[in-house]
Amino acid sequence: MELFQYPYMQRALIGALVIGLAAPALGIYLVQRRLTLIGDGIGHVALTGVGAGLLLNRSPVLVAVIVATVGAIAVEVVRARGRTSGDLALALLFYGGIAGGVLLVGLSDATSANLNAYLFGSLLSTSTTDLITVGVLGAAILITMIVLRPALFAISHDEEYARVSGLPVRTLNLLIAVTTAVTVTIAMRAVGVLLISALMVVPVATAQQVTRGFRSTMTAAMALGLFAAGAGVWVAATADTPPGASVVLLAIASFLVVAVAGALWRAVRRRTAPAPAPAAEPHEVVLHGG
């Protein structure tokens, strides 16, 4: 714990905790809509923004936010108009994003270390400016996901019913797309564009093992994300491991522990449950004719 007396470790911990809360708060809607891989797709598009920022000598994070937002909106428009499947749109994001990012980074003067910082995260190099950006955008994501929870749940559960009910479905869909892009880009410094999708999805999948309602699942997922982020930074500081990988592996470990414990609990309950009582034999009915 002595390491956390240093300002860079404090900034790393605060940034990780903010992202650990915000990512599952958004991820539950993506899981509900079966769009668990969209974070990876937008992450690859954000990599193109990073490459453009390095090439133009502009802020890579700011350019990545703009490029990822445009990509997310494009995917949502394609999906909504039904001209191609969601899987194909995500595939285009994967391949086009990673190819564009590698090409632009190659044209710039950036080194492989610069690229790795965005691919796998560089939490310990978080500056005060980075922390302010993460804090403001993370708070905006949290507030949006919680305040608009009834409407966002409605379109995630049954989009046609939400449209009939008078909800602005298209606007809400675009809001989720833009929020996903912002979440991916602010998390680049923490876990990297290649791992952020796991932090959005795995805590939600873990919470679904032990909860039933949407609100309780969302709360549990945020708590699990907070635990994985905080514990991951602590493990990285004490064991000298990459912070992003440590956070994600702890989130996956939590899922495995909960899944195994749940399976054992259900097996024990089946063994100890009392045997059902035998059905009572029907009484014989004698009819007396006149």
C-alpha positions as CSV (number, residue, x, y, z in Angstrom):
1,M,0.0,0.0,0.0
2,E,3.0,2.3,0.3
3,L,3.0,2.7,-3.5
4,F,-0.3,4.5,-3.4
5,Q,1.4,7.5,-1.7
6,Y,2.7,8.5,-5.0
7,P,0.6,10.8,-7.2
8,Y,0.8,8.7,-10.3
9,M,-0.5,5.6,-8.5
10,Q,-3.4,7.7,-7.0
11,R,-4.3,9.0,-10.5
12,A,-4.1,5.4,-11.9
13,L,-6.4,4.1,-9.1
14,I,-9.0,6.9,-9.4
15,G,-9.1,6.6,-13.2
16,A,-9.5,2.8,-13.0
17,L,-12.3,3.1,-10.5
18,V,-14.2,5.6,-12.7
19,I,-13.9,3.3,-15.7
20,G,-14.8,0.2,-13.6
21,L,-18.1,1.9,-12.7
22,A,-18.9,3.4,-16.1
23,A,-18.1,0.5,-18.4
24,P,-20.5,-2.1,-16.8
25,A,-23.2,0.6,-16.5
26,L,-23.2,0.9,-20.3
27,G,-22.3,-2.8,-20.9
28,I,-25.6,-4.1,-19.5
29,Y,-27.5,-2.5,-22.3
30,L,-25.1,-3.9,-24.9
31,V,-25.5,-7.4,-23.4
32,Q,-29.3,-7.0,-23.3
33,R,-29.2,-6.1,-27.1
34,R,-26.7,-8.9,-27.9
35,L,-24.1,-6.4,-29.0
36,T,-21.3,-7.6,-26.7
37,L,-18.7,-7.3,-29.4
38,I,-19.4,-3.7,-30.4
39,G,-16.9,-2.5,-27.9
40,D,-14.1,-4.3,-29.8
41,G,-15.3,-3.0,-33.1
42,I,-15.4,0.6,-31.9
43,G,-12.1,0.1,-30.2
44,H,-10.5,-0.8,-33.6
45,V,-12.0,2.3,-35.1
46,A,-10.6,4.4,-32.2
47,L,-7.2,3.0,-33.1
48,T,-7.6,4.7,-36.5
49,G,-8.3,7.9,-34.6
50,V,-5.2,7.4,-32.5
51,G,-3.1,6.9,-35.7
52,A,-4.6,10.1,-37.2
53,G,-3.8,12.0,-34.1
54,L,-0.2,10.9,-34.0
55,L,0.1,11.6,-37.7
56,L,-1.4,15.1,-37.4
57,N,0.4,15.9,-34.1
58,R,-3.0,16.3,-32.4
59,S,-4.3,14.8,-29.2
60,P,-4.8,11.1,-30.0
61,V,-7.5,10.7,-27.4
62,L,-9.5,13.7,-28.8
63,V,-9.2,12.5,-32.4
64,A,-10.1,9.0,-31.3
65,V,-13.3,10.2,-29.7
66,I,-14.4,11.9,-32.9
67,V,-13.5,9.0,-35.2
68,A,-15.0,6.4,-32.8
69,T,-18.2,8.4,-32.5
70,V,-18.6,8.7,-36.3
71,G,-18.0,5.0,-36.6
72,A,-20.5,4.1,-33.9
73,I,-23.1,6.3,-35.5
74,A,-22.4,4.7,-38.9
75,V,-22.9,1.2,-37.5
76,E,-26.2,2.2,-35.8
77,V,-27.5,3.8,-39.0
78,V,-26.6,0.7,-41.1
79,R,-28.2,-1.6,-38.4
80,A,-31.4,0.5,-38.2
81,R,-31.9,0.6,-41.9
82,G,-31.4,-3.1,-42.2
83,R,-29.2,-3.0,-45.3
84,T,-26.7,-5.4,-43.7
85,S,-26.6,-7.5,-40.6
86,G,-25.1,-6.3,-37.3
87,D,-22.4,-8.9,-37.5
88,L,-21.3,-7.7,-40.9
89,A,-21.2,-4.1,-39.8
90,L,-19.0,-5.1,-36.8
91,A,-16.7,-7.1,-39.0
92,L,-16.2,-4.0,-41.2
93,L,-15.4,-2.1,-38.1
94,F,-12.9,-4.7,-36.9
95,Y,-11.0,-5.0,-40.2
96,G,-11.2,-1.4,-41.4
97,G,-10.4,0.0,-38.0
98,I,-7.3,-2.0,-37.3
99,A,-6.0,-1.6,-40.9
100,G,-6.5,2.1,-40.8
101,G,-4.8,2.5,-37.5
102,V,-1.8,0.4,-38.4
103,L,-1.5,2.3,-41.7
104,L,-1.7,5.8,-40.1
105,V,0.7,4.9,-37.2
106,G,3.1,3.6,-39.8
107,L,3.0,6.9,-41.7
108,S,3.6,8.9,-38.5
109,D,6.8,9.1,-36.4
110,A,5.3,7.2,-33.5
111,T,7.1,4.2,-32.0
112,S,5.7,0.9,-31.2
113,A,5.6,1.9,-27.5
114,N,3.2,4.7,-28.4
115,L,0.9,2.3,-30.1
116,N,1.1,-0.3,-27.3
117,A,0.0,2.3,-24.8
118,Y,-3.4,2.5,-26.6
119,L,-3.7,-1.1,-27.5
120,F,-3.1,-2.5,-24.0
121,G,-3.4,0.6,-21.8
122,S,-0.9,2.7,-20.0
123,L,-2.7,3.4,-16.7
124,L,0.4,4.4,-14.7
125,S,1.2,7.2,-17.1
126,T,-2.2,8.9,-16.6
127,S,-1.7,12.6,-16.3
128,T,-3.8,15.1,-14.4
129,T,-5.4,16.2,-17.6
130,D,-6.2,12.6,-18.6
131,L,-7.8,12.0,-15.1
132,I,-10.0,15.1,-15.4
133,T,-11.1,14.0,-18.9
134,V,-11.9,10.5,-17.6
135,G,-13.7,11.8,-14.5
136,V,-15.9,14.2,-16.4
137,L,-16.8,11.8,-19.2
138,G,-17.2,8.9,-16.9
139,A,-19.6,10.8,-14.7
140,A,-21.6,11.9,-17.7
141,I,-21.8,8.2,-18.8
142,L,-22.9,7.1,-15.4
143,I,-25.6,9.8,-15.0
144,T,-26.9,9.1,-18.5
145,M,-27.2,5.4,-18.0
146,I,-28.9,5.7,-14.6
147,V,-31.3,8.6,-15.3
148,L,-32.4,7.1,-18.7
149,R,-32.5,3.6,-17.4
150,P,-36.3,3.0,-18.0
151,A,-36.2,4.2,-21.6
152,L,-32.9,2.5,-22.4
153,F,-34.1,-0.8,-20.9
154,A,-37.3,-0.5,-23.0
155,I,-35.5,-0.2,-26.3
156,S,-33.0,-2.9,-25.3
157,H,-35.8,-5.3,-24.3
158,D,-38.3,-4.7,-27.1
159,E,-37.6,-2.0,-29.6
160,E,-40.9,-2.3,-31.4
161,Y,-42.9,-2.0,-28.2
162,A,-40.8,1.0,-27.2
163,R,-41.5,2.7,-30.6
164,V,-45.3,2.1,-30.2
165,S,-45.1,3.5,-26.7
166,G,-43.8,6.8,-28.1
167,L,-40.2,6.6,-27.1
168,P,-37.6,8.3,-29.4
169,V,-36.1,5.0,-30.4
170,R,-33.7,6.3,-33.0
171,T,-32.4,9.0,-30.7
172,L,-31.9,6.6,-27.8
173,N,-30.1,4.1,-30.1
174,L,-27.7,6.8,-31.3
175,L,-27.2,7.8,-27.7
176,I,-26.1,4.3,-26.8
177,A,-23.8,4.2,-29.8
178,V,-22.2,7.5,-29.0
179,T,-21.8,6.6,-25.3
180,T,-20.1,3.3,-26.3
181,A,-17.6,5.3,-28.4
182,V,-16.9,7.7,-25.5
183,T,-16.5,4.8,-23.1
184,V,-14.1,3.0,-25.3
185,T,-11.9,6.0,-25.9
186,I,-11.7,7.1,-22.2
187,A,-10.8,3.6,-21.2
188,M,-7.9,3.4,-23.7
189,R,-5.5,4.7,-21.1
190,A,-6.7,2.2,-18.5
191,V,-7.1,-1.2,-20.2
192,G,-6.5,-0.5,-23.9
193,V,-8.8,-0.7,-26.9
194,L,-8.3,-4.5,-27.2
195,L,-9.5,-5.2,-23.6
196,I,-12.2,-2.6,-22.9
197,S,-15.0,-4.8,-24.3
198,A,-14.2,-7.3,-21.6
199,L,-14.7,-4.8,-18.8
200,M,-18.0,-3.8,-20.3
201,V,-19.3,-7.3,-20.6
202,V,-17.7,-9.7,-18.1
203,P,-19.0,-7.9,-14.9
204,V,-22.5,-8.0,-16.4
205,A,-22.2,-11.7,-17.2
206,T,-21.0,-12.3,-13.6
207,A,-23.9,-10.4,-12.1
208,Q,-26.4,-12.3,-14.2
209,Q,-25.3,-15.5,-12.4
210,V,-26.7,-14.3,-9.0
211,T,-29.3,-11.7,-9.8
212,R,-32.7,-11.6,-11.5
213,G,-34.0,-8.1,-11.9
214,F,-32.4,-5.5,-14.3
215,R,-31.7,-3.0,-11.6
216,S,-30.1,-5.4,-9.3
217,T,-28.0,-6.8,-12.2
218,M,-26.8,-3.3,-13.1
219,T,-25.9,-2.5,-9.5
220,A,-24.0,-5.8,-9.0
221,A,-22.2,-5.4,-12.3
222,M,-21.0,-1.9,-11.3
223,A,-19.8,-3.2,-8.0
224,L,-18.0,-6.0,-9.7
225,G,-16.4,-3.6,-12.2
226,L,-15.3,-1.4,-9.3
227,F,-13.8,-4.4,-7.5
228,A,-11.9,-5.6,-10.6
229,A,-10.6,-2.1,-11.4
230,G,-9.4,-1.4,-7.8
231,A,-8.0,-4.9,-7.2
232,G,-6.4,-4.9,-10.6
233,V,-4.4,-1.8,-10.0
234,W,-3.3,-3.1,-6.6
235,V,-2.1,-6.4,-8.2
236,A,-0.3,-4.5,-10.9
237,A,1.4,-2.3,-8.3
238,T,2.5,-5.2,-6.1
239,A,3.3,-7.8,-8.7
240,D,4.6,-5.5,-11.4
241,T,2.1,-6.7,-14.0
242,P,0.3,-4.7,-16.7
243,P,-2.6,-2.9,-15.1
244,G,-5.1,-3.4,-18.0
245,A,-4.5,-7.1,-18.2
246,S,-4.6,-7.4,-14.4
247,V,-8.0,-5.7,-14.3
248,V,-9.5,-7.9,-17.0
249,L,-8.1,-11.1,-15.6
250,L,-9.6,-10.4,-12.2
251,A,-12.9,-9.7,-13.8
252,I,-12.8,-13.0,-15.6
253,A,-11.6,-14.8,-12.4
254,S,-14.6,-13.3,-10.6
255,F,-16.9,-14.7,-13.3
256,L,-15.4,-18.2,-13.0
257,V,-15.6,-18.1,-9.2
258,V,-19.3,-17.1,-9.2
259,A,-20.2,-19.5,-11.9
260,V,-18.5,-22.5,-10.1
261,A,-20.0,-21.5,-6.8
262,G,-23.4,-21.2,-8.3
263,A,-23.2,-24.6,-9.9
264,L,-22.1,-26.2,-6.6
265,W,-24.9,-24.4,-4.7
266,R,-27.5,-25.7,-7.1
267,A,-26.1,-29.2,-6.9
268,V,-26.2,-29.1,-3.1
269,R,-29.8,-27.8,-3.1
270,R,-30.8,-30.6,-5.4
271,R,-29.2,-33.2,-3.1
272,T,-30.7,-31.8,0.1
273,A,-34.1,-31.0,-1.2
274,P,-36.8,-33.2,0.4
275,A,-38.3,-35.8,-1.8
276,P,-41.8,-34.9,-3.1
277,A,-44.6,-36.5,-1.3
278,P,-46.3,-39.4,-3.1
279,A,-49.6,-38.5,-4.8
280,A,-52.6,-39.5,-2.8
281,E,-54.6,-42.3,-4.2
282,P,-58.0,-41.2,-5.4
283,H,-61.0,-42.3,-3.3
284,E,-63.2,-44.9,-4.8
285,V,-66.6,-43.6,-5.7
286,V,-69.5,-45.9,-5.5
287,L,-72.6,-45.0,-7.4
288,H,-75.9,-46.4,-6.2
289,G,-78.4,-46.8,-8.9
290,G,-82.1,-46.5,-8.1
